[in-house]
């Protein structure tokens, strides 16, 4: 899933709901850039920023890697989850010793919950029409 390039950069993909994140990790100073913008600007909600950068805090790579992410699709929560999975996979490929820590925290597990499709004869995925006695 994660691949290393000749320049020492590791690429990985993370998915969540309908969001897809392509993550590039290389050694650096701890800078995180998402779609060309700093993480603070891209994710104004603290919970989303913590979800993405929390991976680095758990393995102790906060200040020694640079991360560039291209994320598309979904909303902010789905995109944050996709970024988290992509970063975790890239860090695992960069340093194999972190795999147990990441696995124990549930960061390498893809969240398979997606929106259920609408079924015919129903108003939504599960809701039926309202019963009218008269």
Secondary structure, 3 states (H helix, E strand, C coil): CCEECCCCCEEEEEEECCEEEEEEEEECCCCEEECCEEHHHHCCCHHHHHHHHHHHHHHCCCCCEEEEEEEECCCHHHHHHHHHHHHHHHHHHHCHHHHHHHHHCCCCCCCCCCCCCCCCCCCCCCCCCCCCCC
